[in-house]
């Protein structure tokens, strides 16, 4: 279990993390979601004792990270898969990490097998693809067989087969009863991987919800209708049990009736319809709605 | 699982740092340069000394050796600086510090591994250059043997130079965290105080005796200069440089975000 309480961190004038509190529970994959610059990486670094928080606390299994004696046996993490010495072999990289926590060589061989890297372990990592580096980073996180795991953007650079593998892998880790925190800036990715979502923007907590719940709330469907006789049509739709929300530009947004029913209704009363567009909000839209206010860098209109 | 003792954890970190040290090529290149350069240079320096023999008073027969060793300083400085900056520049330092949150223990383990390796290499180079230099000087009837009183201690002390410079590099690398800056700073700290020797007497000696290279020459000399510290005090000055650097590194390393 990871507990973050009242965490704040400023870098000069920039507030990276702003009074952030959440709990990551065991037995499920928790997605840590937010736009780039939202404070995900900073939060993870604070949890790992790499950055000092200005206020608040972050604990793993109830203890501060820097109080852990052999931390890799408690928490495995992958922050940056490219953080490697290019001239070192994958084997030597993992061995040096294992030795620092008194982990046997045999375990190095095991995690290489688990991540499918046995055949390249004796090659210098400078020649590894980004996907191979991600696997190596995951191997390092697994060395101590820890009950808590954190991965920062682990999907970056993986090919489709790798992405499929990593999703199944996270699920297995969670099914073992481990605490798994996975960050991403992609809602679509997290929707398929995470059981629970912690969404942040500009360092603040935006949502802490089960993925299912967010999907349900975002699965609203409506129909956009334009008609020269909008007022009459609004009344007819209301009589049929539909709900109409008039838009500023004269269009109607209808819920409760589908496009076919609205079209039939209009035709039956001889009302012309200029547009009849079924719309479906995606999970991505829900995410953008949530984080829209908190995006640091935004593309301008064309 | 009972908590492992402090000693076991220290050995874990030493094993880890030793693996890192021996698993990159820059280690071998740096040490190779640190061995070859002074050995190659020593013969030339010894001939120059021998041919300058008839001008002025006889120079210290051990001086060519320590001058040759100074040619290895840059290589071991680079090796020392890289111990931390290679990790800072790649982000690997975060992997290191998340595996070992006690950062001063990491500093100590890196220092111990580097010190052991550069001390071993430094002594090998010191004795090799001593042998070469004396072989050249023997042809000019100026040589001394290891059995000569004070020679063995002086040669052993000369071998310290590489270890001292490497540790200073390690400390400045940990403080500056950038490879180029760390190397520049280390070489500057070692070489620039040499300018003090140009001060008018007696200030050249009074201040110059605190410099790293003058201290190294004093401890490695058969006849230490009279206007500088004694060999014993000079040894303390020599060791104080990396000690001060490591102390400063120990202070800043825990205070900054990794």
Interface residues (C-beta under 8 A of the other chain):
Chain A: X45 X48 X49 X50 X51 X52 X65 X66 X68 X69 X70 X71 X72 X73 X75 X77 X79 X80 X82 X83 X84 X85 X86 X87 X88 X89 X92 X93 X95 X96 X97 X99 X100 X101 X102 X140
Chain B: X1 X3 X4 X8 X9 X12 X13 X15 X16 X17 X19 X20 X23 X24 X25 X26 X86 X87 X90 X91 X92 X94 X95 X96 X97 X98 X99 X100 X101 X102 X257 X258
